[in-house]
């Protein structure tokens, strides 16, 4: 059978109505660049004016920083590239949202809905609820028709397999999307915040903090080593829990839960017990 051509490979012909327009009204434009090319170009171009010596920009940034609160995403971006942190979280320049990010958001929201129902009813819902909620949230993402079809197929398959693999092990007593925004947490002099994907109740007010990841487990596990960003994220959550005067639980462990199976079709979870040394660092 013939393979399907991509949009860029299909032959195109001009509209017949073009021939009826006056030549002076017709302008030739270059094709819109691909999403990946846009990301690369924006990353390489110097779009940010220098701060040094510019009193207006300095004053504006000082005003922004009056209400600044740090999240672990901000911290990781700063350690990766201070310029990225500056443009993304201080100047708040818009960035192109990737297909992977859209899929990740829909997956997180679907799992949150699923476990919220499980906690309320104290009973595991049917797999169909999880898949329906994924489709619902995916509809709200800005994707092309083909991207939506592709992501819906892949995401539905992965979440279905995830449910089948863990359905007998799911904990029902959970809290989803736990947000520290209103807690006014400070670590030393630094105001910090964050949102935890899921708290699993272990009894005696102890909890396991769960963070969902939709990337490949093989690569993700390397980022769980001490000093890497996934490990730092769990440590950051431990600091949030410890320094919040409103958090009524004790975080005894953090866990990264990969929603995508590995190359062998198996699902991976990695639990981390945060040490005092981790928090000090």
KEKOLTOR-568438 format. One record per atom (N, C-alpha, C): residue number from 0; y, z, x; chain; atom name. Coordinates in steps of 0.2 Angstrom, whole numbers, plus 5000, padded with zeros to 4 digits. Each point is the difference from the previous one (the first is absolute). Layout:
KEKOLTOR-568438
NUM:Y:Z:X:A:CA;
...
//
This chain:
KEKOLTOR-568438
0:4994:5000:5004:A:N;
0:5006:5000:4996:A:CA;
0:5006:5000:5004:A:C;
1:5006:4997:4998:A:N;
1:5006:5000:5004:A:CA;
1:5003:5007:5000:A:C;
2:5003:5001:5006:A:N;
2:5003:5007:5000:A:CA;
2:5007:4999:4997:A:C;
3:5002:5006:4998:A:N;
3:5007:5000:4996:A:CA;
3:5006:5000:5005:A:C;
4:5004:4996:4999:A:N;
4:5006:4999:5005:A:CA;
4:5005:5006:4999:A:C;
5:5003:5002:5005:A:N;
5:5005:5005:4999:A:CA;
5:5006:4997:4998:A:C;
6:5005:5004:4998:A:N;
6:5007:4997:4997:A:CA;
6:5003:4996:5005:A:C;
7:5000:5002:5007:A:N;
7:5003:4996:5005:A:CA;
7:4997:4993:5002:A:C;
8:4993:5000:4998:A:N;
8:4996:4994:5001:A:CA;
8:5000:4994:4995:A:C;
9:5002:5002:4994:A:N;
9:5000:4996:4994:A:CA;
9:5005:4994:5001:A:C;
10:4999:4994:4999:A:N;
10:5005:4995:5000:A:CA;
10:5005:5001:4994:A:C;
11:5006:4999:5001:A:N;
11:5005:5001:4995:A:CA;
11:5004:4993:4999:A:C;
12:5003:4999:4994:A:N;
12:5004:4994:4998:A:CA;
12:5006:5003:4997:A:C;
13:5005:4996:5001:A:N;
13:5007:5002:4997:A:CA;
13:5000:4999:4993:A:C;
14:5004:5004:4996:A:N;
14:5000:5000:4993:A:CA;
14:5003:4993:4998:A:C;
15:4998:4997:4995:A:N;
15:5003:4993:4998:A:CA;
15:5007:5001:4998:A:C;
16:5002:5006:4998:A:N;
16:5007:5001:4998:A:CA;
16:5005:5000:5006:A:C;
17:4997:5001:5006:A:N;
17:5005:4999:5006:A:CA;
17:5003:4993:5000:A:C;
18:4996:4995:4998:A:N;
18:5003:4993:5001:A:CA;
18:5006:4999:4995:A:C;
19:5000:5004:4995:A:N;
19:5006:5000:4995:A:CA;
19:5006:5003:5002:A:C;
20:5000:5005:5006:A:N;
20:5005:5004:5002:A:CA;
20:5005:4996:5004:A:C;
21:5006:5001:5000:A:N;
21:5005:4996:5005:A:CA;
21:4998:5003:5007:A:C;
22:5000:4995:5005:A:N;
22:4999:5002:5007:A:CA;
22:5004:5006:5002:A:C;
23:5006:5000:4998:A:N;
23:5004:5006:5003:A:CA;
23:4998:5007:4998:A:C;
24:4996:5000:4995:A:N;
24:4998:5007:4997:A:CA;
24:4993:5002:5003:A:C;
25:4997:4996:5004:A:N;
25:4994:5001:5003:A:CA;
25:5001:5003:5007:A:C;
26:4997:5006:5001:A:N;
26:5000:5003:5007:A:CA;
26:4993:5001:5002:A:C;
27:4998:4998:5007:A:N;
27:4994:5001:5003:A:CA;
27:5000:5007:5003:A:C;
28:4995:5004:4998:A:N;
28:4999:5007:5003:A:CA;
28:4994:5000:5004:A:C;
29:4999:5005:5005:A:N;
29:4994:5001:5003:A:CA;
29:4996:5005:4996:A:C;
30:4993:4999:5001:A:N;
30:4995:5004:4996:A:CA;
30:5001:5008:5001:A:C;
31:4999:5004:4995:A:N;
31:5001:5007:5001:A:CA;
31:4994:5002:5005:A:C;
32:5002:5004:5005:A:N;
32:4995:5003:5005:A:CA;
32:4995:5004:4996:A:C;
33:4994:5000:5003:A:N;
33:4995:5005:4998:A:CA;
33:5002:5007:5001:A:C;
34:4996:5004:4996:A:N;
34:5002:5007:5000:A:CA;
34:4999:5003:5007:A:C;
35:4994:4998:5003:A:N;
35:4999:5003:5007:A:CA;
35:5006:4998:5005:A:C;
36:5002:4994:4999:A:N;
36:5005:4997:5005:A:CA;
36:5007:5004:4998:A:C;
37:5001:5002:4994:A:N;
37:5006:5004:4998:A:CA;
37:5000:5006:5004:A:C;
38:4994:5004:4999:A:N;
38:4999:5006:5003:A:CA;
38:5001:5000:5008:A:C;
39:4997:4995:5003:A:N;
39:5001:4999:5007:A:CA;
39:5007:4999:5002:A:C;
40:5004:4996:4997:A:N;
40:5007:4998:5001:A:CA;
40:5004:5006:4999:A:C;
41:4999:5004:4995:A:N;
41:5004:5005:4999:A:CA;
41:4999:5006:5005:A:C;
42:4994:5000:5003:A:N;
42:4998:5005:5005:A:CA;
42:5004:4998:5006:A:C;
43:5000:4994:5002:A:N;
43:5003:4998:5006:A:CA;
43:5007:4999:5001:A:C;
44:5003:4999:4994:A:N;
44:5008:4999:5000:A:CA;
44:5003:5007:5000:A:C;
45:5006:4999:5004:A:N;
45:5004:5006:5000:A:CA;
45:5005:5000:4994:A:C;
46:4998:5004:4995:A:N;
46:5004:4999:4994:A:CA;
46:5005:5006:4999:A:C;
47:4999:5005:5005:A:N;
47:5004:5006:4999:A:CA;
47:5005:5001:5005:A:C;
48:5006:5001:4998:A:N;
48:5006:5001:5004:A:CA;
48:4999:5006:5005:A:C;
49:5003:5000:5005:A:N;
49:5000:5006:5005:A:CA;
49:5004:5006:4997:A:C;
50:4998:5006:5001:A:N;
50:5003:5006:4997:A:CA;
50:5005:5002:5005:A:C;
51:4999:5000:5007:A:N;
51:5004:5002:5005:A:CA;
51:5007:4997:4999:A:C;
52:5005:5005:5000:A:N;
52:5007:4997:5000:A:CA;
52:5003:4998:4993:A:C;
53:4995:5000:4995:A:N;
53:5002:4997:4993:A:CA;
53:5001:5006:4996:A:C;
54:5006:5003:4999:A:N;
54:5001:5006:4996:A:CA;
54:4998:4999:4993:A:C;
55:5001:4994:4997:A:N;
55:4998:5000:4993:A:CA;
55:4993:5001:4999:A:C;
56:4996:4996:5004:A:N;
56:4992:5001:4999:A:CA;
56:4998:5007:5002:A:C;
57:5003:5003:5005:A:N;
57:4998:5007:5002:A:CA;
57:5002:5005:4995:A:C;
58:5005:4999:4996:A:N;
58:5002:5004:4995:A:CA;
58:4995:4999:4994:A:C;
59:4999:4994:4999:A:N;
59:4995:4998:4994:A:CA;
59:4993:5003:5001:A:C;
60:4998:5000:5006:A:N;
60:4993:5002:5002:A:CA;
60:5000:5008:5000:A:C;
61:5006:5003:5002:A:N;
61:5000:5007:5000:A:CA;
61:5000:5003:4992:A:C;
62:5003:4996:4996:A:N;
62:5000:5002:4993:A:CA;
62:4993:4999:4997:A:C;
63:4996:4995:5002:A:N;
63:4993:4999:4998:A:CA;
63:4996:5006:5002:A:C;
64:5001:5002:5006:A:N;
64:4995:5005:5003:A:CA;
64:5002:5007:4997:A:C;
65:5005:5001:4997:A:N;
65:5001:5006:4997:A:CA;
65:4995:5002:4995:A:C;
66:4997:4995:4997:A:N;
66:4994:5001:4995:A:CA;
66:4994:4998:5002:A:C;
67:4999:4999:5007:A:N;
67:4994:4997:5002:A:CA;
67:4994:5005:5000:A:C;
68:4994:4997:4998:A:N;
68:4994:5004:5000:A:CA;
68:4995:4996:5003:A:C;
69:4996:5003:5005:A:N;
69:4995:4996:5004:A:CA;
69:4993:5000:4997:A:C;
70:4997:4994:4999:A:N;
70:4993:5000:4998:A:CA;
70:4996:4998:5006:A:C;
71:4993:5000:4999:A:N;
71:4996:4998:5006:A:CA;
71:5000:4993:5001:A:C;
72:5002:4996:4995:A:N;
72:5001:4993:5001:A:CA;
72:5006:4999:5005:A:C;
73:5005:5003:4998:A:N;
73:5006:5000:5005:A:CA;
73:4999:5002:5007:A:C;
74:4996:5005:5001:A:N;
74:4998:5002:5006:A:CA;
74:4996:4995:5004:A:C;
75:4995:4998:4997:A:N;
75:4995:4995:5003:A:CA;
75:5004:4993:5002:A:C;
76:5005:4998:4996:A:N;
76:5004:4994:5001:A:CA;
76:5004:5002:5006:A:C;
77:5003:5006:5000:A:N;
77:5005:5001:5006:A:CA;
77:4996:5000:5007:A:C;
78:4994:5003:5000:A:N;
78:4996:5000:5006:A:CA;
78:4997:4993:5002:A:C;
79:4999:4996:4995:A:N;
79:4998:4993:5001:A:CA;
79:5006:4996:5003:A:C;
80:5006:5001:4997:A:N;
80:5006:4996:5002:A:CA;
80:5006:5003:4997:A:C;
81:5004:5003:5003:A:N;
81:5006:5003:4998:A:CA;
81:5005:4995:4996:A:C;
82:5000:4994:5002:A:N;
82:5004:4995:4996:A:CA;
82:4997:4999:4993:A:C;
83:4993:5000:5000:A:N;
83:4997:4999:4993:A:CA;
83:5002:5006:4996:A:C;
84:5000:5006:5002:A:N;
84:5002:5006:4997:A:CA;
84:5007:4999:4997:A:C;
85:5004:4998:5005:A:N;
85:5007:4999:4998:A:CA;
85:5002:4995:4995:A:C;
86:4997:4995:5000:A:N;
86:5001:4994:4995:A:CA;
86:4997:5002:4994:A:C;
87:4994:5003:5000:A:N;
87:4996:5001:4994:A:CA;
87:5002:5006:4996:A:C;
88:5001:5005:5003:A:N;
88:5001:5007:4997:A:CA;
88:5007:5002:5000:A:C;
89:5004:4998:5005:A:N;
89:5007:5002:5000:A:CA;
89:5005:4995:4997:A:C;
90:4999:4994:5002:A:N;
90:5004:4994:4997:A:CA;
90:4997:4998:4993:A:C;
91:4994:5001:5000:A:N;
91:4996:4998:4994:A:CA;
91:5000:4993:4998:A:C;
92:4999:4996:5006:A:N;
92:5000:4993:4998:A:CA;
92:4994:4998:4997:A:C;
93:5000:4995:4995:A:N;
93:4994:4998:4996:A:CA;
93:4995:4997:5005:A:C;
94:4994:5000:4998:A:N;
94:4994:4997:5004:A:CA;
94:4996:4996:4995:A:C;
95:4997:4995:5002:A:N;
95:4995:4996:4996:A:CA;
95:4994:5004:4999:A:C;
96:4998:5001:4994:A:N;
96:4994:5004:4998:A:CA;
96:4994:4995:5000:A:C;
97:4995:5003:5004:A:N;
97:4994:4995:5001:A:CA;
97:4995:5001:4994:A:C;
98:4995:4995:5000:A:N;
98:4995:5000:4995:A:CA;
98:4996:5007:5001:A:C;
99:4998:5001:5007:A:N;
99:4996:5006:5001:A:CA;
99:5004:5007:4997:A:C;
100:5006:5000:5001:A:N;
100:5004:5006:4997:A:CA;
100:4999:5000:4993:A:C;
101:5001:4994:4996:A:N;
101:4999:5000:4993:A:CA;
101:4993:5002:4998:A:C;
102:4995:4998:5003:A:N;
102:4994:5002:4999:A:CA;
102:4999:5008:5001:A:C;
103:5002:5002:5005:A:N;
103:5000:5007:5002:A:CA;
103:5003:5005:4995:A:C;
104:5006:4998:4997:A:N;
104:5004:5003:4995:A:CA;
104:4996:5001:4994:A:C;
105:4997:4994:4997:A:N;
105:4996:4999:4994:A:CA;
105:4994:5005:5001:A:C;
106:4997:5000:5006:A:N;
106:4994:5004:5001:A:CA;
106:5001:5007:4999:A:C;
107:5005:5002:5004:A:N;
107:5002:5007:5000:A:CA;
107:5002:5003:4993:A:C;
108:5004:4996:4996:A:N;
108:5001:5002:4993:A:CA;
108:4994:5000:4996:A:C;
109:4996:4995:5000:A:N;
109:4994:5000:4996:A:CA;
109:4995:5006:5002:A:C;
110:5000:5002:5006:A:N;
110:4996:5006:5002:A:CA;
110:5003:5006:4997:A:C;
111:5007:5000:5000:A:N;
111:5003:5006:4998:A:CA;
111:4999:5001:4992:A:C;
112:5001:4994:4996:A:N;
112:4998:5001:4993:A:CA;
112:4993:5002:4999:A:C;
113:4995:4997:5004:A:N;
113:4993:5001:4998:A:CA;
113:4999:5008:5001:A:C;
114:5002:5003:5006:A:N;
114:4999:5007:5001:A:CA;
114:5004:5005:4996:A:C;
115:5005:4997:4998:A:N;
115:5004:5004:4995:A:CA;
115:4996:5001:4993:A:C;
116:4998:4995:4998:A:N;
116:4995:5000:4994:A:CA;
116:4994:5005:5001:A:C;
117:4997:4999:5006:A:N;
117:4994:5004:5002:A:CA;
117:5002:5007:5000:A:C;
118:5006:5002:5002:A:N;
118:5002:5007:5001:A:CA;
118:5001:5003:4993:A:C;
119:5003:4996:4996:A:N;
119:5002:5002:4993:A:CA;
119:4994:5001:4995:A:C;
120:4995:4995:5001:A:N;
120:4994:5001:4996:A:CA;
120:4995:5003:5003:A:C;
121:5000:5002:5006:A:N;
121:4995:5003:5004:A:CA;
121:4993:4996:5000:A:C;
122:5001:4994:5000:A:N;
122:4995:4995:4999:A:CA;
122:5002:4994:5004:A:C;
123:4995:4997:5003:A:N;
123:5001:4994:5004:A:CA;
123:5001:4994:4995:A:C;
124:5006:4996:5000:A:N;
124:5000:4995:4995:A:CA;
124:4996:4994:5002:A:C;
125:5000:4995:4996:A:N;
125:4996:4994:5002:A:CA;
125:5003:4996:5005:A:C;
126:4996:4996:5003:A:N;
126:5003:4995:5006:A:CA;
126:5005:4996:4997:A:C;
127:4999:4998:4993:A:N;
127:5005:4995:4997:A:CA;
127:5007:5002:5000:A:C;
128:5001:5007:5000:A:N;
128:5007:5003:5000:A:CA;
128:5003:4998:5006:A:C;
129:4996:5002:5006:A:N;
129:5003:4999:5006:A:CA;
129:5002:4992:5001:A:C;
130:4996:4996:4998:A:N;
130:5001:4993:5001:A:CA;
130:5006:4997:4995:A:C;
131:5000:5003:4994:A:N;
131:5005:4998:4996:A:CA;
131:5007:5002:5002:A:C;
132:5000:5006:5003:A:N;
132:5007:5003:5003:A:CA;
132:5002:4996:5006:A:C;
133:4995:4998:5004:A:N;
133:5002:4996:5006:A:CA;
133:5004:4993:4997:A:C;
134:4997:4997:4995:A:N;
134:5002:4994:4998:A:CA;
134:5007:5001:4996:A:C;
135:5001:5006:4997:A:N;
135:5006:5002:4997:A:CA;
135:5006:5000:5005:A:C;
136:4998:5004:5005:A:N;
136:5006:5001:5006:A:CA;
136:5001:4994:5004:A:C;
137:4995:4996:5001:A:N;
137:5001:4994:5003:A:CA;
137:5004:4995:4997:A:C;
138:5000:5000:4993:A:N;
138:5005:4996:4996:A:CA;
138:5007:5001:5002:A:C;
139:5001:5006:5002:A:N;
139:5007:5002:5001:A:CA;
139:5003:4999:5007:A:C;
140:4995:4996:5004:A:N;
140:5002:4999:5007:A:CA;
140:5003:4992:5000:A:C;
141:5004:4999:5005:A:N;
141:5003:4993:5000:A:CA;
141:4996:4996:5005:A:C;
142:4995:4997:4996:A:N;
142:4996:4995:5004:A:CA;
142:5000:4993:4996:A:C;
143:4998:4995:5004:A:N;
143:4999:4993:4997:A:CA;
143:4994:5001:4996:A:C;
144:4999:4994:4996:A:N;
144:4994:5000:4995:A:CA;
144:4994:5000:5004:A:C;
145:5000:4996:5006:A:N;
145:4994:5000:5004:A:CA;
145:4999:5006:5004:A:C;
146:5005:5003:5002:A:N;
146:4999:5007:5004:A:CA;
146:4997:5005:4995:A:C;
147:5003:5000:4994:A:N;
147:4997:5005:4995:A:CA;
147:4993:4999:4998:A:C;
148:4998:4994:4999:A:N;
148:4993:4998:4999:A:CA;
148:4996:5003:5006:A:C;
149:5002:4998:5006:A:N;
149:4996:5002:5006:A:CA;
149:4999:5008:5001:A:C;
150:5006:5003:4999:A:N;
150:5000:5007:5001:A:CA;
150:4996:5004:4995:A:C;
151:5001:4997:4994:A:N;
151:4996:5003:4994:A:CA;
151:4993:5000:5001:A:C;
152:4997:4994:5003:A:N;
152:4993:4999:5001:A:CA;
152:4998:5005:5006:A:C;
153:5004:5000:5005:A:N;
153:4998:5004:5006:A:CA;
153:5000:5008:4998:A:C;
154:5006:5002:4997:A:N;
154:5001:5007:4998:A:CA;
154:4995:5002:4995:A:C;
155:4998:4996:4995:A:N;
155:4995:5002:4995:A:CA;
155:4993:5001:5003:A:C;
156:4999:4996:5005:A:N;
156:4993:5000:5003:A:CA;
156:5000:5006:5004:A:C;
157:5005:5002:5004:A:N;
157:5000:5005:5005:A:CA;
157:5000:5007:4996:A:C;
158:5004:5001:4995:A:N;
158:5000:5006:4996:A:CA;
158:4994:5001:4996:A:C;
159:4997:4994:4998:A:N;
159:4993:5001:4996:A:CA;
159:4995:5003:5005:A:C;
160:5000:4997:5006:A:N;
160:4995:5002:5005:A:CA;
160:5001:5008:5002:A:C;
161:5007:5001:5001:A:N;
161:5002:5007:5001:A:CA;
161:4997:5005:4995:A:C;
162:5001:4998:4994:A:N;
162:4998:5005:4994:A:CA;
162:4992:5000:5001:A:C;
163:4997:4995:5001:A:N;
163:4992:5000:5000:A:CA;
163:4998:5005:5005:A:C;
164:5003:4999:5006:A:N;
164:4998:5004:5006:A:CA;
164:5001:5007:4999:A:C;
165:5006:5002:4997:A:N;
165:5002:5007:5000:A:CA;
165:4999:5004:4993:A:C;
166:4998:4996:4995:A:N;
166:5000:5003:4993:A:CA;
166:4997:5007:5000:A:C;
167:4995:5001:5003:A:N;
167:4996:5007:5000:A:CA;
167:5003:5005:5004:A:C;
168:5005:4998:5004:A:N;
168:5003:5005:5005:A:CA;
168:5008:5002:4998:A:C;
169:5003:4996:4996:A:N;
169:5007:5001:4998:A:CA;
169:5001:5007:4998:A:C;
170:5005:5004:5003:A:N;
170:5002:5006:4997:A:CA;
170:5005:4999:4994:A:C;
171:4999:5004:4995:A:N;
171:5004:4999:4994:A:CA;
171:5006:5004:5000:A:C;
172:5000:5005:5003:A:N;
172:5006:5005:5000:A:CA;
172:5005:4998:5006:A:C;
173:5004:4996:4998:A:N;
173:5005:4997:5005:A:CA;
173:5007:5000:4997:A:C;
174:5005:4999:5004:A:N;
174:5007:4999:4999:A:CA;
174:5002:4993:5003:A:C;
175:5003:4995:4997:A:N;
175:5002:4994:5003:A:CA;
175:5007:5000:5001:A:C;
176:5002:4996:5005:A:N;
176:5007:4998:5001:A:CA;
176:5004:5007:5001:A:C;
177:4998:5004:5004:A:N;
177:5004:5007:5001:A:CA;
177:5006:4998:5004:A:C;
178:5006:5001:4997:A:N;
178:5006:4999:5003:A:CA;
178:5004:5006:5002:A:C;
179:5002:5000:5007:A:N;
179:5004:5005:5002:A:CA;
179:5008:4999:5000:A:C;
180:5002:4995:4997:A:N;
180:5007:4998:5000:A:CA;
180:5004:5006:4997:A:C;
181:4998:5004:4995:A:N;
181:5004:5005:4997:A:CA;
181:4999:5007:5004:A:C;
182:4996:5000:5005:A:N;
182:4999:5006:5003:A:CA;
182:5005:5002:5006:A:C;
183:5004:4996:5002:A:N;
183:5005:5001:5005:A:CA;
183:4997:5003:5006:A:C;
184:4995:4997:5003:A:N;
184:4996:5003:5006:A:CA;
184:5004:4998:5006:A:C;
185:5000:5005:5004:A:N;
185:5003:4999:5007:A:CA;
185:4995:5003:5005:A:C;
186:4999:4995:5005:A:N;
186:4996:5002:5006:A:CA;
186:5005:5001:5006:A:C;
187:5002:5007:5002:A:N;
187:5005:5001:5004:A:CA;
187:5007:4998:4997:A:C;
188:5004:4996:5003:A:N;
188:5006:4997:4997:A:CA;
188:4999:4994:4996:A:C;
189:4994:4997:5000:A:N;
189:4999:4993:4997:A:CA;
189:4998:5000:4993:A:C;
190:5003:4998:4995:A:N;
190:4998:4999:4993:A:CA;
190:4995:4995:5000:A:C;
191:4994:5001:4997:A:N;
191:4994:4996:4999:A:CA;
191:4998:4999:4993:A:C;
192:4996:4995:4999:A:N;
192:4997:4999:4993:A:CA;
192:4994:4995:5001:A:C;
193:4997:4999:4994:A:N;
193:4994:4996:5000:A:CA;
193:4996:5000:4994:A:C;
194:4996:4996:4999:A:N;
194:4996:4999:4994:A:CA;
194:4993:4999:5001:A:C;
195:4995:5005:4998:A:N;
195:4993:5000:5002:A:CA;
195:4997:4996:4994:A:C;
196:4995:4996:5002:A:N;
196:4996:4996:4995:A:CA;
196:4996:5004:4996:A:C;
197:4997:5005:5002:A:N;
197:4995:5004:4996:A:CA;
197:4999:5007:5004:A:C;
198:5000:5005:4996:A:N;
198:4998:5007:5002:A:CA;
198:4993:5001:4996:A:C;
199:4995:5002:5004:A:N;
199:4993:5002:4998:A:CA;
199:5000:5007:5000:A:C;
200:4999:5004:4994:A:N;
200:4999:5007:5000:A:CA;
200:4993:5002:5002:A:C;
201:5000:5005:5005:A:N;
201:4994:5002:5003:A:CA;
201:4998:5007:4998:A:C;
202:5005:5003:4996:A:N;
202:4999:5007:4998:A:CA;
202:5004:5005:5004:A:C;
203:5002:5006:4997:A:N;
203:5004:5005:5004:A:CA;
203:5006:4997:5002:A:C;
204:5003:4995:4996:A:N;
204:5007:4997:5002:A:CA;
204:5000:4996:5006:A:C;
205:4994:4998:5003:A:N;
205:4999:4996:5006:A:CA;
205:4999:4993:4997:A:C;
206:5003:4995:5004:A:N;
206:5000:4993:4998:A:CA;
206:4999:4996:5006:A:C;
207:4997:4994:4999:A:N;
207:4999:4994:5004:A:CA;
207:5005:4995:4998:A:C;
208:5004:4998:5005:A:N;
208:5005:4995:4999:A:CA;
208:4997:4993:5001:A:C;
209:5001:4996:4996:A:N;
209:4997:4993:5000:A:CA;
209:5005:4995:5000:A:C;
210:5000:4995:5005:A:N;
210:5004:4994:5001:A:CA;
210:4996:4994:4999:A:C;
211:5002:4996:4995:A:N;
211:4996:4993:5000:A:CA;
211:5003:4995:5005:A:C;
212:4995:4996:5002:A:N;
212:5002:4995:5005:A:CA;
212:4996:4993:4997:A:C;
213:5004:4995:5000:A:N;
213:4997:4994:4997:A:CA;
213:4998:4995:5006:A:C;
214:5002:5001:5006:A:N;
214:4998:4996:5005:A:CA;
214:4993:5000:5003:A:C;
215:4998:4996:5005:A:N;
215:4994:5000:5002:A:CA;
215:4998:5007:5004:A:C;
216:4994:5003:4998:A:N;
216:4999:5006:5003:A:CA;
216:4999:5000:5008:A:C;
217:4997:4995:5003:A:N;
217:4999:5000:5007:A:CA;
217:5007:5001:5004:A:C;
218:5005:4996:4998:A:N;
218:5006:5001:5003:A:CA;
218:5003:5006:4998:A:C;
219:5000:5002:4994:A:N;
219:5003:5007:4997:A:CA;
219:4997:5006:5004:A:C;
220:4994:5000:5002:A:N;
220:4997:5006:5003:A:CA;
220:5003:5001:5007:A:C;
221:5002:4994:5003:A:N;
221:5003:5001:5007:A:CA;
221:5007:5003:4999:A:C;
222:5003:4999:4994:A:N;
222:5007:5003:4999:A:CA;
222:4999:5008:4998:A:C;
223:4994:5002:4999:A:N;
223:4999:5007:4999:A:CA;
223:4999:5005:5006:A:C;
224:5001:4997:5006:A:N;
224:4999:5004:5006:A:CA;
224:5006:5004:5001:A:C;
225:5000:5005:5003:A:N;
225:5006:5004:5001:A:CA;
225:5005:4996:5004:A:C;
226:5006:5001:4997:A:N;
226:5006:4996:5003:A:CA;
226:5001:4993:4996:A:C;
227:4996:4998:4996:A:N;
227:5000:4994:4996:A:CA;
227:5003:5002:4994:A:C;
228:5003:4994:4996:A:N;
228:5004:5001:4994:A:CA;
228:4996:5003:4994:A:C;
229:4994:4999:4999:A:N;
229:4996:5003:4995:A:CA;
229:4999:5007:5001:A:C;
230:4998:5002:5006:A:N;
230:4999:5007:5002:A:CA;
230:5007:5004:4999:A:C;
231:5005:4997:5002:A:N;
231:5007:5003:4999:A:CA;
231:5001:5001:4993:A:C;
232:4998:4995:4996:A:N;
232:5002:5001:4993:A:CA;
232:4997:5006:4997:A:C;
233:4993:5001:5002:A:N;
233:4997:5006:4997:A:CA;
233:5003:5007:5003:A:C;
234:5002:5000:5006:A:N;
234:5003:5006:5003:A:CA;
234:5007:5001:4996:A:C;
235:5004:4994:4999:A:N;
235:5006:5001:4997:A:CA;
235:4999:5003:4993:A:C;
236:4995:4998:4996:A:N;
236:4998:5003:4994:A:CA;
236:4999:5008:5000:A:C;
237:4996:5001:5006:A:N;
237:4999:5008:5001:A:CA;
237:5006:5004:5001:A:C;
238:5005:4997:5003:A:N;
238:5006:5003:5001:A:CA;
238:5004:5001:4994:A:C;
239:5000:4994:4996:A:N;
239:5003:5001:4993:A:CA;
239:4997:5005:4996:A:C;
240:4993:5001:5000:A:N;
240:4997:5005:4996:A:CA;
240:5002:5007:5002:A:C;
241:5000:5001:5007:A:N;
241:5001:5006:5003:A:CA;
241:5007:5003:4999:A:C;
242:5005:4995:5000:A:N;
242:5007:5002:5000:A:CA;
242:5003:5000:4993:A:C;
243:4997:4997:4995:A:N;
243:5002:5000:4994:A:CA;
243:4999:5007:4997:A:C;
244:5006:5003:4997:A:N;
244:4999:5006:4996:A:CA;
244:4998:5000:4993:A:C;
245:4999:4993:4998:A:N;
245:4998:4999:4993:A:CA;
245:4992:4998:5000:A:C;
246:4998:4998:5006:A:N;
246:4993:4997:5000:A:CA;
246:4995:5006:4999:A:C;
247:4996:5001:4995:A:N;
247:4996:5006:4998:A:CA;
247:4993:5000:5003:A:C;
248:4999:4995:5004:A:N;
248:4993:4999:5003:A:CA;
248:4999:5001:5007:A:C;
249:4994:5000:5003:A:N;
249:4999:5000:5007:A:CA;
249:4997:4994:5002:A:C;
250:5003:4995:5004:A:N;
250:4997:4994:5002:A:CA;
250:4995:5002:5006:A:C;
251:4993:4999:4999:A:N;
251:4995:5002:5005:A:CA;
251:4998:4994:5004:A:C;
252:5001:4994:4997:A:N;
252:4998:4993:5003:A:CA;
252:5004:4995:4997:A:C;
253:5000:4994:5004:A:N;
253:5003:4994:4998:A:CA;
253:4995:4994:5000:A:C;
254:5000:4996:4996:A:N;
254:4995:4994:5000:A:CA;
254:5003:4994:4998:A:C;
255:4998:4995:5004:A:N;
255:5002:4993:4999:A:CA;
255:4994:4996:4997:A:C;
256:5001:4997:4994:A:N;
256:4995:4997:4996:A:CA;
256:5002:4993:5000:A:C;
257:4995:4996:5003:A:N;
257:5001:4993:5000:A:CA;
257:4997:4996:4994:A:C;
258:5004:4997:4996:A:N;
258:4998:4997:4994:A:CA;
258:4996:4993:5001:A:C;
259:5001:4998:5006:A:N;
259:4997:4993:5001:A:CA;
259:4994:5002:5004:A:C;
260:4994:4996:4999:A:N;
260:4994:5002:5004:A:CA;
260:5000:4997:5007:A:C;
261:4996:5003:5004:A:N;
261:5000:4997:5007:A:CA;
261:4996:4994:5000:A:C;
262:4999:4997:5006:A:N;
262:4996:4994:5001:A:CA;
262:4993:5000:4998:A:C;
263:4997:5006:4999:A:N;
263:4993:5001:4998:A:CA;
263:5000:5002:4992:A:C;
264:5006:4999:4997:A:N;
264:5000:5002:4993:A:CA;
264:5000:5007:4998:A:C;
265:5001:5004:5005:A:N;
265:5000:5008:4999:A:CA;
265:5007:5002:4999:A:C;
266:5001:5005:4997:A:N;
266:5007:5003:4999:A:CA;
266:5000:5006:5005:A:C;
267:5006:5001:5002:A:N;
267:5002:5005:5005:A:CA;
267:5005:5005:4998:A:C;
268:4999:5007:5002:A:N;
268:5005:5005:4999:A:CA;
268:5000:5004:5007:A:C;
269:5005:5002:5002:A:N;
269:5001:5004:5006:A:CA;
269:5004:5006:4999:A:C;
270:4997:5006:5001:A:N;
270:5003:5006:4998:A:CA;
270:5003:5003:5007:A:C;
271:5006:5003:5000:A:N;
271:5003:5002:5006:A:CA;
271:5002:5008:4998:A:C;
272:4998:5004:5005:A:N;
272:5003:5007:4999:A:CA;
272:5006:5001:5005:A:C;
273:5006:5001:4997:A:N;
273:5006:5000:5005:A:CA;
273:5000:5007:5003:A:C;
274:5001:4999:5007:A:N;
274:5000:5006:5004:A:CA;
274:5008:5002:5001:A:C;
275:5001:5006:5002:A:N;
275:5006:5003:5002:A:CA;
275:5004:4995:5005:A:C;
276:4995:4998:5005:A:N;
276:5003:4996:5006:A:CA;
276:5003:4993:4997:A:C;
277:4996:4998:4995:A:N;
277:5002:4993:4997:A:CA;
277:5007:5001:4996:A:C;
278:5001:5006:4997:A:N;
278:5007:5001:4997:A:CA;
278:5005:5002:5005:A:C;
279:4999:5003:5005:A:N;
279:5005:5001:5005:A:CA;
279:5002:4994:5003:A:C;
280:4995:4995:5002:A:N;
280:5002:4994:5003:A:CA;
280:5004:4996:4995:A:C;
//
